[in-house]
């Protein structure tokens, strides 16, 4: 029982640390390459998800593509794999697209990209 409690405590602590790291990473500017088929000059993207493995991020990306969503990419930042949709010139343009995504039960938030 003590081992289980220690494991639960360790898991809880690890979860809290990873959550803090994810939040901090999401605040930073994303760096990565985006497909040439979309506008390279856009400063904003929509982050749909983040995973600890590239495989999980790519699986979600493929599921979203099957639903008709295009211009998706996986960006790695400090060991976290983020699924990013689009590249938009302005935050307002990204916000309009985010509202359209919400109509299809796809949620995310706007991030700056380089």
MDTraj code that builds the backbone (N, CA, C; nanometers):
import mdtraj as md
import numpy as np

residues = "UNK UNK UNK UNK UNK UNK UNK UNK UNK UNK UNK UNK UNK UNK UNK UNK UNK UNK UNK UNK UNK UNK UNK UNK UNK UNK UNK UNK UNK UNK UNK UNK UNK UNK UNK UNK UNK UNK UNK UNK UNK UNK UNK UNK UNK UNK UNK UNK UNK UNK UNK UNK UNK UNK UNK UNK UNK UNK UNK UNK UNK UNK UNK UNK UNK UNK UNK UNK UNK UNK UNK UNK UNK UNK UNK UNK UNK UNK UNK UNK UNK UNK UNK UNK UNK UNK UNK UNK UNK UNK UNK UNK UNK UNK UNK UNK UNK UNK UNK UNK UNK UNK UNK UNK UNK UNK UNK UNK UNK UNK UNK UNK UNK UNK".split()
xyz = np.array([
    [0.0830, -0.1195, 0.0000],
    [0.0000, 0.0000, 0.0000],
    [0.0870, 0.1253, 0.0000],
    [0.1925, 0.1253, 0.0791],
    [0.2799, 0.2423, 0.0831],
    [0.3431, 0.2680, -0.0538],
    [0.3822, 0.1595, -0.1224],
    [0.4404, 0.1759, -0.2559],
    [0.3403, 0.2387, -0.3521],
    [0.2152, 0.1935, -0.3441],
    [0.1129, 0.2515, -0.4311],
    [0.0927, 0.3990, -0.4013],
    [0.0921, 0.4326, -0.2741],
    [0.0754, 0.5727, -0.2369],
    [0.1934, 0.6555, -0.2863],
    [0.3132, 0.6006, -0.2723],
    [0.4314, 0.6717, -0.3214],
    [0.4229, 0.6882, -0.4728],
    [0.3808, 0.5828, -0.5418],
    [0.3682, 0.5921, -0.6870],
    [0.2639, 0.6957, -0.7271],
    [0.1520, 0.6987, -0.6540],
    [0.0496, 0.7991, -0.6838],
    [0.1018, 0.9395, -0.6579],
    [0.1757, 0.9565, -0.5498],
    [0.2335, 1.0866, -0.5188],
    [0.3329, 1.1273, -0.6275],
    [0.4175, 1.0333, -0.6675],
    [0.5147, 1.0620, -0.7726],
    [0.4444, 1.0962, -0.9039],
    [0.3388, 1.0219, -0.9350],
    [0.2637, 1.0496, -1.0571],
    [0.2001, 1.1880, -1.0521],
    [0.1438, 1.2216, -0.9373],
    [0.0812, 1.3527, -0.9214],
    [0.1837, 1.4638, -0.9374],
    [0.2993, 1.4468, -0.8744],
    [0.4045, 1.5477, -0.8854],
    [0.4539, 1.5599, -1.0292],
    [0.4726, 1.4464, -1.0948],
    [0.5182, 1.4480, -1.2341],
    [0.4143, 1.5164, -1.3232],
    [0.2875, 1.4867, -1.3004],
    [0.1803, 1.5489, -1.3783],
    [0.1816, 1.7005, -1.3603],
    [0.1971, 1.7460, -1.2363],
    [0.1990, 1.8898, -1.2096],
    [0.3178, 1.9575, -1.2781],
    [0.4333, 1.8930, -1.2733],
    [0.5526, 1.9494, -1.3370],
    [0.5338, 1.9561, -1.4885],
    [0.4849, 1.8468, -1.5465],
    [0.4632, 1.8448, -1.6916],
    [0.3583, 1.9470, -1.7340],
    [0.2558, 1.9638, -1.6531],
    [0.1533, 2.0637, -1.6843],
    [0.2126, 2.2035, -1.6858],
    [0.2975, 2.2332, -1.5876],
    [0.3618, 2.3648, -1.5835],
    [0.4505, 2.3863, -1.7059],
    [0.5234, 2.2819, -1.7439],
    [0.6106, 2.2914, -1.8613],
    [0.5275, 2.3187, -1.9865],
    [0.4173, 2.2442, -2.0021],
    [0.3320, 2.2635, -2.1195],
    [0.2759, 2.4050, -2.1261],
    [0.2294, 2.4550, -2.0131],
    [0.1742, 2.5906, -2.0109],
    [0.2813, 2.6918, -2.0497],
    [0.4009, 2.6753, -1.9945],
    [0.5094, 2.7682, -2.0252],
    [0.5473, 2.7607, -2.1735],
    [0.5549, 2.6402, -2.2264],
    [0.5896, 2.6238, -2.3675],
    [0.4851, 2.6874, -2.4583],
    [0.3594, 2.6775, -2.4198],
    [0.2535, 2.7345, -2.5018],
    [0.2595, 2.8861, -2.5025],
    [0.3184, 2.9442, -2.4010],
    [0.3323, 3.0896, -2.3960],
    [0.4446, 3.1385, -2.4868],
    [0.5406, 3.0531, -2.5107],
    [0.6543, 3.0923, -2.5948],
    [0.6167, 3.0842, -2.7415],
    [0.6928, 3.1517, -2.8195],
    [0.6713, 3.1481, -2.9637],
    [0.7121, 3.0121, -3.0176],
    [0.6266, 2.9568, -3.1026],
    [0.6572, 2.8279, -3.1643],
    [0.7574, 2.8475, -3.2767],
    [0.8474, 2.7545, -3.2845],
    [0.9400, 2.7540, -3.3979],
    [0.9176, 2.6237, -3.4730],
    [0.9238, 2.6311, -3.6007],
    [0.9067, 2.5095, -3.6784],
    [0.8824, 2.5411, -3.8240],
    [0.8827, 2.4385, -3.9004],
    [0.8604, 2.4534, -4.0434],
    [0.7168, 2.4181, -4.0741],
    [0.6577, 2.4953, -4.1620],
    [0.5215, 2.4721, -4.2051],
    [0.5239, 2.4336, -4.3523],
    [0.4224, 2.3607, -4.3966],
    [0.4172, 2.3180, -4.5363],
    [0.4192, 2.4377, -4.6312],
    [0.4891, 2.4228, -4.7414],
    [0.4978, 2.5310, -4.8400],
    [0.3643, 2.5553, -4.9091],
    [0.2715, 2.4608, -4.8970],
    [0.1426, 2.4781, -4.9629],
    [0.0573, 2.5846, -4.8955],
    [0.1000, 2.6306, -4.7785],
    [0.0246, 2.7344, -4.7087],
    [0.1111, 2.8589, -4.6997],
    [0.0533, 2.9697, -4.6673],
    [0.1264, 3.0960, -4.6626],
    [0.2402, 3.0915, -4.5624],
    [0.3597, 3.1150, -4.6102],
    [0.4780, 3.1167, -4.5244],
    [0.4876, 3.2441, -4.4421],
    [0.4236, 3.3518, -4.4893],
    [0.4409, 3.4800, -4.4229],
    [0.3511, 3.4970, -4.3005],
    [0.2582, 3.4047, -4.2764],
    [0.1672, 3.4173, -4.1634],
    [0.2389, 3.4110, -4.0297],
    [0.1928, 3.4914, -3.9381],
    [0.2549, 3.5005, -3.8064],
    [0.1809, 3.4180, -3.7020],
    [0.0564, 3.3781, -3.7310],
    [-0.0262, 3.3093, -3.6327],
    [-0.0707, 3.1726, -3.6828],
    [-0.0891, 3.0805, -3.5894],
    [-0.1422, 2.9485, -3.6177],
    [-0.2398, 2.9123, -3.5069],
    [-0.3086, 2.8003, -3.5236],
    [-0.4009, 2.7522, -3.4214],
    [-0.3484, 2.6195, -3.3697],
    [-0.3138, 2.6161, -3.2420],
    [-0.2683, 2.4913, -3.1809],
    [-0.3909, 2.4125, -3.1387],
    [-0.4006, 2.2906, -3.1897],
    [-0.5162, 2.2067, -3.1620],
    [-0.4873, 2.1087, -3.0491],
    [-0.3629, 2.0638, -3.0380],
    [-0.3288, 1.9662, -2.9343],
    [-0.1784, 1.9638, -2.9132],
    [-0.1366, 1.8978, -2.8044],
    [0.0060, 1.8769, -2.7755],
    [0.0212, 1.7390, -2.7130],
    [0.1257, 1.6682, -2.7543],
    [0.1490, 1.5322, -2.7071],
    [0.2951, 1.5130, -2.6696],
    [0.3198, 1.4102, -2.5910],
    [0.4574, 1.3791, -2.5518],
    [0.5285, 1.2947, -2.6570],
    [0.4533, 1.2388, -2.7532],
    [0.5164, 1.1601, -2.8592],
    [0.4716, 1.2101, -2.9963],
    [0.5628, 1.2030, -3.0919],
    [0.5311, 1.2432, -3.2293],
    [0.4223, 1.1527, -3.2878],
    [0.4260, 1.0244, -3.2548],
    [0.3291, 0.9300, -3.3103],
    [0.1857, 0.9699, -3.2759],
    [0.1616, 1.0088, -3.1519],
    [0.0259, 1.0491, -3.1118],
    [-0.0163, 1.1767, -3.1840],
    [0.0763, 1.2701, -3.1997],
    [0.0454, 1.3947, -3.2702],
    [0.0118, 1.3657, -3.4164],
    [0.0887, 1.2789, -3.4795],
    [0.0646, 1.2460, -3.6200],
    [-0.0654, 1.1687, -3.6378],
    [-0.1001, 1.0848, -3.5393],
    [-0.2271, 1.0122, -3.5455],
    [-0.3441, 1.1102, -3.5455],
    [-0.3406, 1.2075, -3.4551],
    [-0.4472, 1.3081, -3.4516],
    [-0.4492, 1.3880, -3.5815],
    [-0.3321, 1.4241, -3.6307],
    [-0.3242, 1.5014, -3.7536],
    [-0.3916, 1.4253, -3.8686],
    [-0.3676, 1.2971, -3.8781],
    [-0.4291, 1.2168, -3.9841],
    [-0.5803, 1.2076, -3.9659],
    [-0.6268, 1.1938, -3.8406],
    [-0.7710, 1.1899, -3.8148],
    [-0.8366, 1.3209, -3.8582],
    [-0.7713, 1.4318, -3.8292],
    [-0.8253, 1.5622, -3.8681],
    [-0.8243, 1.5796, -4.0196],
    [-0.7226, 1.5282, -4.0851],
    [-0.7177, 1.5356, -4.2323],
    [-0.8321, 1.4563, -4.2944],
    [-0.8635, 1.3414, -4.2343],
    [-0.9750, 1.2605, -4.2845],
    [-1.1073, 1.3345, -4.2703],
    [-1.1149, 1.4245, -4.1729],
    [-1.2355, 1.5056, -4.1536],
    [-1.2368, 1.6280, -4.2446],
    [-1.1319, 1.6428, -4.3262],
    [-1.1278, 1.7512, -4.4227],
    [-1.0428, 1.8707, -4.3840],
    [-0.9767, 1.8651, -4.2703],
    [-0.8926, 1.9768, -4.2271],
    [-0.7577, 1.9668, -4.2971],
    [-0.7170, 2.0749, -4.3606],
    [-0.5901, 2.0763, -4.4336],
    [-0.4939, 2.1717, -4.3647],
    [-0.3726, 2.1815, -4.4156],
    [-0.2709, 2.2733, -4.3621],
    [-0.2386, 2.2458, -4.2163],
    [-0.2211, 2.1187, -4.1848],
    [-0.1828, 2.0769, -4.0502],
    [-0.0359, 2.0400, -4.0486],
    [0.0276, 2.0612, -3.9370],
    [0.1659, 2.0201, -3.9212],
    [0.1916, 1.9867, -3.7752],
    [0.2963, 1.9091, -3.7521],
    [0.3415, 1.8796, -3.6163],
    [0.4704, 1.9573, -3.5945],
    [0.4741, 2.0330, -3.4861],
    [0.5913, 2.1128, -3.4507],
    [0.6439, 2.0619, -3.3176],
    [0.7739, 2.0330, -3.3110],
    [0.8356, 1.9877, -3.1861],
    [0.8968, 2.1075, -3.1157],
    [0.8674, 2.1197, -2.9869],
    [0.9260, 2.2255, -2.9047],
    [0.9555, 2.1669, -2.7672],
    [1.0831, 2.1530, -2.7357],
    [1.1274, 2.1011, -2.6054],
    [1.0665, 1.9657, -2.5723],
    [1.0603, 1.8778, -2.6700],
    [1.0113, 1.7423, -2.6468],
    [0.8602, 1.7283, -2.6483],
    [0.7888, 1.8353, -2.6770],
    [0.6431, 1.8315, -2.6873],
    [0.6071, 1.8489, -2.8348],
    [0.5164, 1.7638, -2.8832],
    [0.4775, 1.7652, -3.0239],
    [0.3393, 1.8295, -3.0370],
    [0.3365, 1.9440, -3.1028],
    [0.2148, 2.0243, -3.1116],
    [0.1540, 2.0130, -3.2502],
    [0.0229, 1.9942, -3.2529],
    [-0.0501, 1.9903, -3.3793],
    [-0.0990, 2.1323, -3.4064],
    [-0.0475, 2.1903, -3.5156],
    [-0.0774, 2.3286, -3.5508],
    [-0.1549, 2.3317, -3.6821],
    [-0.2592, 2.4121, -3.6833],
    [-0.3405, 2.4295, -3.8032],
    [-0.3185, 2.5690, -3.8602],
    [-0.2859, 2.5732, -3.9880],
    [-0.2813, 2.6972, -4.0626],
    [-0.1675, 2.7907, -4.0295],
    [-0.1662, 2.8965, -4.1056],
    [-0.0712, 3.0064, -4.0887],
    [-0.1463, 3.1310, -4.1342],
    [-0.1678, 3.2253, -4.0437],
    [-0.2537, 3.3398, -4.0704],
    [-0.1763, 3.4699, -4.0541],
    [-0.2088, 3.5666, -4.1377],
    [-0.1399, 3.6955, -4.1337],
    [-0.1706, 3.7742, -4.0069],
    [-0.2953, 3.7665, -3.9618],
    [-0.3358, 3.8449, -3.8450],
    [-0.4025, 3.7559, -3.7408],
    [-0.4019, 3.8036, -3.6181],
    [-0.4704, 3.7320, -3.5097],
    [-0.6208, 3.7260, -3.5397],
    [-0.6737, 3.8328, -3.5967],
    [-0.8170, 3.8374, -3.6285],
    [-0.8537, 3.7279, -3.7297],
    [-0.7701, 3.7103, -3.8307],
    [-0.7937, 3.6055, -3.9305],
    [-0.7900, 3.4678, -3.8637],
    [-0.6938, 3.4476, -3.7759],
    [-0.6844, 3.3208, -3.7029],
    [-0.8070, 3.3011, -3.6140],
    [-0.8541, 3.4072, -3.5501],
    [-0.9718, 3.3987, -3.4633],
    [-1.0958, 3.3587, -3.5425],
    [-1.1115, 3.4145, -3.6621],
    [-1.2256, 3.3771, -3.7471],
    [-1.2207, 3.2282, -3.7811],
    [-1.1025, 3.1799, -3.8141],
    [-1.0885, 3.0379, -3.8478],
    [-1.1117, 2.9507, -3.7248],
    [-1.0671, 2.9957, -3.6092],
    [-1.0884, 2.9220, -3.4843],
    [-1.2380, 2.9070, -3.4560],
    [-1.3156, 3.0113, -3.4813],
    [-1.4611, 3.0041, -3.4618],
    [-1.5234, 2.8998, -3.5547],
    [-1.4749, 2.8923, -3.6780],
    [-1.5245, 2.7904, -3.7713],
    [-1.4923, 2.6504, -3.7204],
    [-1.3718, 2.6332, -3.6661],
    [-1.3327, 2.5026, -3.6118],
    [-1.4242, 2.4625, -3.4965],
    [-1.4563, 2.5580, -3.4104],
    [-1.5430, 2.5302, -3.2954],
    [-1.6796, 2.4806, -3.3407],
    [-1.7277, 2.5314, -3.4538],
    [-1.8560, 2.4857, -3.5076],
    [-1.8525, 2.3369, -3.5415],
    [-1.7323, 2.2829, -3.5592],
    [-1.7145, 2.1405, -3.5910],
    [-1.6569, 2.0638, -3.4720],
    [-1.6706, 2.1222, -3.3531],
    [-1.6212, 2.0607, -3.2286],
    [-1.4713, 2.0346, -3.2299],
    [-1.3977, 2.1224, -3.2934],
    [-1.2518, 2.1182, -3.2903],
    [-1.2070, 2.2437, -3.2174],
    [-1.1372, 2.2252, -3.1066],
    [-1.1004, 2.3376, -3.0212],
    [-0.9497, 2.3570, -3.0197],
    [-0.9087, 2.4782, -3.0002],
    [-0.7671, 2.5096, -2.9939],
    [-0.7490, 2.6512, -2.9459],
    [-0.6297, 2.7028, -2.9658],
    [-0.6021, 2.8413, -2.9297],
    [-0.4965, 2.8965, -3.0236],
    [-0.4934, 3.0270, -3.0333],
    [-0.4047, 3.0952, -3.1273],
    [-0.2649, 3.1065, -3.0676],
    [-0.1645, 3.0768, -3.1506],
    [-0.0246, 3.0882, -3.1089],
    [0.0515, 3.1672, -3.2145],
    [0.1591, 3.2307, -3.1720],
    [0.2483, 3.2970, -3.2669],
    [0.3478, 3.1943, -3.3177],
    [0.3785, 3.2029, -3.4462],
    [0.4750, 3.1115, -3.5069],
    [0.5819, 3.1920, -3.5780],
    [0.6983, 3.1326, -3.5924],
    [0.8081, 3.1978, -3.6648],
    [0.8417, 3.1179, -3.7869],
])
top = md.Topology()
chain = top.add_chain()
for i, resn in enumerate(residues, 1):
    res = top.add_residue(resn, chain, resSeq=i)
    for name in ("N", "CA", "C"):
        top.add_atom(name, md.element.get_by_symbol(name[0]), res)
traj = md.Trajectory(xyz[None], top)
